Amino acid sequence: MDCDVAIIGGGPAGSTLGALLRLYNPQLAVTIIEREVFPRDHVGESLLPYLMHVLAEMGVWDKIEAADFPVKVGGQYRWGVSDDLWSLDFLTDANFKEEPRPARFAGQRVLTAFQVDRSKYDKILLDHAKELGCRLLEGVKVQAIRKDGDRVTGFELVPTCDEGVAALQGEKEITARYYVDASGNTGMMRRAMGVEVDSPTSLRNVAIWDYWQNAEWAERIGIGGTRILVLSIGWGWIWFIPLGPTRTSLGLVTSAEYLKQSGKRPEELYAEAVTSEPTIAKLTKAGHRENILQTTRDWSFVAAKLYGENWFLAGDSAGFADPILSGGLTLAQNGARKIAYTILELDRGELDPAWLKNEFDRSQRSHIRNHINFADYWYSANGHFKELKEYCAEIARDAGLGLEPEEAFRWMGSGGFTSDKLGEALTGSYTIGTVKFSINQMSGRMPRWELDGFNSFRLNLEGATLTRLASYERGRIQSIQCYVRDSHVLPNYLAFGAMATAMRAETEFQPLMELFSAEMRRRVPKSDTSTHFWVGLQTLEAMIAEGWVTPELVPRAKVLKILVMNNGYTYGWLKEGVGLTSVDPFQPNAVVVGWDDYLKAVASVSA
């Protein structure tokens, strides 16, 4: 049995890879080998908005929406220094409009995500890949991997059930031009090829979970909208994720050390967590467990390399980040997307093969590490786990930065990893503003904005060298010019490129932001101009944090000031004796003397 691409594993990574390969090149022969027969349960049910764009690109978003999974508006947390619940949303309640379902992938739905029952979600994805022309071998196990040095030469196959016998039709092996390991934490090909893993974290957690029928939702927002619930309980934390009208995933995460020291079985700890936590006890009072309790080791890691001569690692085989931030499926499916793009470009033969493979490895391993680091920070912000600032310094050292605790705290709150998604200022898939707001909610302290109190900003490229990094868009890989200095990258692309270009012509804040918006319209003609100001602020913040911009205070000029609100930030010019004069494009002439006046100004504009 010969094909172009052979994939171990039919989970989301394998099906995403197969679907995109066939979507962009229907001539490719793609085979997916899955030892189980779907549907089957799997943990990891909460998605992030970025993944919605991958689902739309695959052509499967409408099918997922039609399955009537709850719309994830955000998360509700009890975490950090306070016992109060607080929300971290992709958009606010007030902005989540009631609209009929199924809806289109447009408007507010571009900013939200899903909470999915994996038994249904994974089957929808796998069936979609099959509809696009992938050959599916369900109930078939890869028993052995044949290799020659760093080259895979074939898979030996055996059926695991009657469906597998029928699928194989007597065939016992498969050969391909490319091989992909999407076998999850089994990492079958990763192990066979001798790839070591690195665990850049001191977290060693265990997850214990079961599914419930007829538990109440913690919240109902609009039509079908809700939030995941994450509750710290001192010796661990609980997740509560509605997956549909009647089914809920309810899990406990605790340290492996605590599980051992407690002397209790996982079943006993799980029951204790559910009954002793008042909110969870109330939500589950009228419900009942399905009694399929499962446990898994929840240890973050990243593989030492993600490719070989003719093979790639995808999904959890490549690396895993703690689930506190719901990044698992986003990492897995986005990584599979990069592999699909890489194989497509290797076949086109227009770009250097070594560069293509190295870029996939560099970007995906960096993305996994950043999620691990951000998850570590999240734990460190809870007094039950570890002291905040010292642990931030530990995380910064893992990223190659020798920072003192105070500096590390600022670094984490200012972006830290601006190369997660080329051209956009993100921290572990979250915007910098969101991260700062979360730090405030968890720690009770607002991280400083690096641009706060300045009014002039100068581009600093001293000591930087030029290189080219990959951007993955619309089935093609673009080679993007980037500046590199130490461990930091400044892409001449999207928001970063627009800001650098604007700064070469203007340094004073207000005209600089106007030039930035004009440059964004030129680079991304369909971009939402109403968001340019806020995007520009976060881009500027990230560039300052990583040393690409030097902020200055010019005498006798107005000074930029950032203020925190209950659901985000506002910004404006601080004028002595007057207060804050808003520069928000929706409030161009508002003058704010105090907090109450600001709220009145917002109300009047909304009206």
RAMO-V82644 format. One record per residue. N is the residue number from 1. RES is the residue in one letter. SS is DSSP state (@ for helix, = for strand, . for the rest). D_FIRST is the distance of its C-alpha to the first C-alpha in whole Angstrom. Layout:
BEGIN
N&RES&SS&D_FIRST  N&RES&SS&D_FIRST
END
This chain:
BEGIN
1&M&.&0  2&D&=&4  3&C&=&7  4&D&=&10  5&V&=&11  6&A&=&10  7&I&=&13  8&I&=&15  9&G&.&17  10&G&.&18  11&G&.&22  12&P&@&24  13&A&@&23  14&G&@&19  15&S&@&20  16&T&@&22  17&L&@&20  18&G&@&17  19&A&@&20  20&L&@&22  21&L&@&19  22&R&@&18  23&L&@&22  24&Y&@&23  25&N&.&20  26&P&.&19  27&Q&.&17  28&L&.&14  29&A&.&11  30&V&=&11  31&T&=&10  32&I&=&13  33&I&=&12  34&E&=&16  35&R&.&17  36&E&.&20  37&V&.&21  38&F&.&23  39&P&.&26  40&R&.&27  41&D&.&30  42&H&.&30  43&V&.&33  44&G&.&33  45&E&.&35  46&S&=&37  47&L&.&36  48&L&.&38  49&P&@&38  50&Y&@&36  51&L&@&33  52&M&@&34  53&H&@&34  54&V&@&30  55&L&@&30  56&A&@&32  57&E&@&30  58&M&@&27  59&G&.&28  60&V&.&29  61&W&@&32  62&D&@&34  63&K&@&31  64&I&@&32  65&E&@&36  66&A&@&36  67&A&.&35  68&D&.&38  69&F&.&38  70&P&=&41  71&V&=&42  72&K&=&42  73&V&=&45  74&G&=&46  75&G&=&47  76&Q&=&50  77&Y&=&51  78&R&=&53  79&W&.&53  80&G&.&55  81&V&.&59  82&S&.&59  83&D&.&59  84&D&.&59  85&L&.&56  86&W&=&55  87&S&=&52  88&L&=&49  89&D&=&48  90&F&.&46  91&L&.&49  92&T&.&52  93&D&@&53  94&A&@&56  95&N&@&53  96&F&.&50  97&K&.&51  98&E&.&51  99&E&.&49  100&P&.&47  101&R&.&43  102&P&.&41  103&A&.&42  104&R&.&40  105&F&.&39  106&A&.&42  107&G&@&45  108&Q&@&46  109&R&@&42  110&V&@&41  111&L&.&43  112&T&.&42  113&A&=&39  114&F&=&38  115&Q&=&38  116&V&.&35  117&D&.&34  118&R&@&30  119&S&@&29  120&K&@&30  121&Y&@&29  122&D&@&26  123&K&@&25  124&I&@&26  125&L&@&24  126&L&@&21  127&D&@&21  128&H&@&22  129&A&@&19  130&K&@&17  131&E&@&20  132&L&.&20  133&G&.&16  134&C&.&14  135&R&=&11  136&L&=&13  137&L&=&12  138&E&=&15  139&G&.&17  140&V&=&14  141&K&=&15  142&V&=&14  143&Q&=&16  144&A&=&15  145&I&=&15  146&R&=&15  147&K&=&17  148&D&=&19  149&G&.&22  150&D&.&22  151&R&=&18  152&V&=&15  153&T&=&13  154&G&=&10  155&F&=&10  156&E&=&11  157&L&=&11  158&V&=&13  159&P&=&15  160&T&.&18  161&C&.&20  162&D&@&20  163&E&@&18  164&G&@&15  165&V&@&15  166&A&@&15  167&A&@&12  168&L&@&10  169&Q&.&11  170&G&.&11  171&E&.&7  172&K&.&8  173&E&=&7  174&I&=&5  175&T&=&6  176&A&=&9  177&R&=&12  178&Y&=&14  179&Y&=&14  180&V&=&16  181&D&=&18  182&A&.&20  183&S&.&20  184&G&@&24  185&N&@&27  186&T&@&24  187&G&.&23  188&M&@&20  189&M&@&19  190&R&@&23  191&R&@&24  192&A&@&21  193&M&.&22  194&G&.&26  195&V&.&27  196&E&.&30  197&V&=&32  198&D&=&35  199&S&.&37  200&P&.&40  201&T&.&42  202&S&.&44  203&L&.&43  204&R&.&42  205&N&=&42  206&V&=&40  207&A&=&39  208&I&=&40  209&W&=&40  210&D&=&40  211&Y&=&40  212&W&=&43  213&Q&=&44  214&N&.&47  215&A&.&48  216&E&.&50  217&W&.&49  218&A&.&51  219&E&.&51  220&R&.&50  221&I&=&51  222&G&.&51  223&I&.&48  224&G&.&45  225&G&=&46  226&T&=&47  227&R&=&46  228&I&=&44  229&L&=&47  230&V&=&47  231&L&=&50  232&S&=&51  233&I&.&53  234&G&.&54  235&W&.&52  236&G&.&49  237&W&=&48  238&I&=&46  239&W&=&44  240&F&=&45  241&I&=&42  242&P&=&42  243&L&.&39  244&G&.&40  245&P&.&43  246&T&.&43  247&R&=&41  248&T&=&42  249&S&=&40  250&L&=&43  251&G&=&42  252&L&=&44  253&V&=&43  254&T&=&45  255&S&=&45  256&A&@&44  257&E&@&47  258&Y&@&49  259&L&@&47  260&K&@&48  261&Q&@&51  262&S&@&52  263&G&.&51  264&K&.&50  265&R&.&46  266&P&@&44  267&E&@&45  268&E&@&49  269&L&@&48  270&Y&@&46  271&A&@&49  272&E&@&52  273&A&@&50  274&V&@&50  275&T&@&54  276&S&@&55  277&E&.&54  278&P&@&57  279&T&@&55  280&I&@&52  281&A&@&54  282&K&@&55  283&L&@&52  284&T&.&50  285&K&.&54  286&A&.&53  287&G&.&49  288&H&=&47  289&R&=&44  290&E&.&41  291&N&.&41  292&I&.&38  293&L&.&39  294&Q&=&36  295&T&=&37  296&T&=&35  297&R&=&36  298&D&=&37  299&W&.&37  300&S&.&36  301&F&=&34  302&V&=&32  303&A&=&30  304&A&.&31  305&K&.&28  306&L&.&26  307&Y&=&23  308&G&.&22  309&E&.&21  310&N&.&17  311&W&=&18  312&F&=&20  313&L&=&22  314&A&.&23  315&G&@&25  316&D&@&27  317&S&@&25  318&A&.&26  319&G&=&30  320&F&=&32  321&A&.&36  322&D&.&38  323&P&@&38  324&I&@&42  325&L&@&41  326&S&.&38  327&G&.&36  328&G&@&33  329&L&@&30  330&T&@&32  331&L&@&31  332&A&@&27  333&Q&@&27  334&N&@&29  335&G&@&27  336&A&@&23  337&R&@&25  338&K&@&26  339&I&@&22  340&A&@&21  341&Y&@&24  342&T&@&24  343&I&@&20  344&L&@&21  345&E&@&24  346&L&@&22  347&D&@&21  348&R&@&24  349&G&.&25  350&E&.&29  351&L&.&30  352&D&.&30  353&P&@&26  354&A&@&28  355&W&@&31  356&L&@&28  357&K&@&26  358&N&@&30  359&E&@&31  360&F&@&28  361&D&@&29  362&R&@&33  363&S&@&33  364&Q&@&31  365&R&@&32  366&S&@&36  367&H&@&35  368&I&@&34  369&R&@&37  370&N&@&39  371&H&@&39  372&I&@&39  373&N&@&42  374&F&@&44  375&A&@&43  376&D&@&45  377&Y&@&48  378&W&@&47  379&Y&@&48  380&S&@&51  381&A&.&53  382&N&.&53  383&G&.&56  384&H&.&55  385&F&.&52  386&K&.&53  387&E&.&56  388&L&@&55  389&K&@&56  390&E&@&55  391&Y&@&52  392&C&@&51  393&A&@&52  394&E&@&50  395&I&@&47  396&A&@&49  397&R&@&48  398&D&@&45  399&A&.&44  400&G&.&46  401&L&.&50  402&G&.&53  403&L&.&55  404&E&.&57  405&P&@&57  406&E&@&59  407&E&@&57  408&A&@&54  409&F&@&55  410&R&@&56  411&W&@&52  412&M&@&50  413&G&@&52  414&S&.&52  415&G&.&48  416&G&.&47  417&F&.&44  418&T&.&44  419&S&.&41  420&D&.&39  421&K&=&38  422&L&.&39  423&G&.&42  424&E&=&43  425&A&.&46  426&L&=&44  427&T&=&44  428&G&.&41  429&S&.&40  430&Y&=&44  431&T&=&46  432&I&@&49  433&G&@&52  434&T&@&50  435&V&@&49  436&K&@&53  437&F&@&54  438&S&@&52  439&I&@&54  440&N&@&57  441&Q&@&56  442&M&@&55  443&S&@&57  444&G&.&60  445&R&.&61  446&M&.&60  447&P&.&58  448&R&.&60  449&W&.&58  450&E&.&58  451&L&.&60  452&D&.&62  453&G&.&66  454&F&.&65  455&N&.&66  456&S&=&64  457&F&=&61  458&R&=&60  459&L&=&57  460&N&.&56  461&L&.&54  462&E&.&56  463&G&.&53  464&A&.&50  465&T&=&48  466&L&=&45  467&T&=&42  468&R&=&39  469&L&=&36  470&A&=&34  471&S&=&34  472&Y&=&31  473&E&=&32  474&R&.&31  475&G&.&27  476&R&=&29  477&I&=&30  478&Q&=&34  479&S&=&36  480&I&=&39  481&Q&=&42  482&C&=&43  483&Y&=&46  484&V&=&45  485&R&=&48  486&D&.&48  487&S&.&45  488&H&=&46  489&V&=&44  490&L&=&46  491&P&=&43  492&N&.&45  493&Y&.&43  494&L&@&44  495&A&@&47  496&F&@&47  497&G&@&47  498&A&@&50  499&M&@&52  500&A&@&52  501&T&@&53  502&A&@&56  503&M&@&57  504&R&.&58  505&A&.&60  506&E&.&62  507&T&.&62  508&E&=&65  509&F&@&63  510&Q&@&64  511&P&@&63  512&L&@&60  513&M&@&58  514&E&@&59  515&L&@&58  516&F&@&55  517&S&@&54  518&A&@&55  519&E&@&52  520&M&@&50  521&R&@&50  522&R&@&50  523&R&@&46  524&V&.&45  525&P&.&47  526&K&.&46  527&S&.&47  528&D&.&49  529&T&@&53  530&S&@&54  531&T&@&52  532&H&@&52  533&F&@&55  534&W&@&54  535&V&@&51  536&G&@&53  537&L&@&55  538&Q&@&52  539&T&@&50  540&L&@&54  541&E&@&54  542&A&@&50  543&M&@&52  544&I&@&55  545&A&@&53  546&E&.&51  547&G&.&54  548&W&.&53  549&V&=&56  550&T&=&60  551&P&=&62  552&E&=&65  553&L&.&68  554&V&.&71  555&P&.&74  556&R&.&76  557&A&.&72  558&K&.&71  559&V&=&68  560&L&=&65  561&K&=&65  562&I&=&62  563&L&=&63  564&V&=&61  565&M&=&61  566&N&.&60  567&N&.&57  568&G&=&56  569&Y&=&58  570&T&=&61  571&Y&=&62  572&G&=&65  573&W&=&68  574&L&=&71  575&K&=&74  576&E&.&77  577&G&.&79  578&V&.&77  579&G&=&74  580&L&=&70  581&T&=&70  582&S&=&67  583&V&.&64  584&D&.&62  585&P&.&61  586&F&.&62  587&Q&.&65  588&P&.&67  589&N&.&70  590&A&.&70  591&V&=&73  592&V&=&72  593&V&.&75  594&G&.&73  595&W&@&70  596&D&@&72  597&D&@&72  598&Y&@&69  599&L&@&68  600&K&@&70  601&A&@&69  602&V&@&65  603&A&@&67  604&S&@&69  605&V&@&66  606&S&@&64  607&A&.&66
END
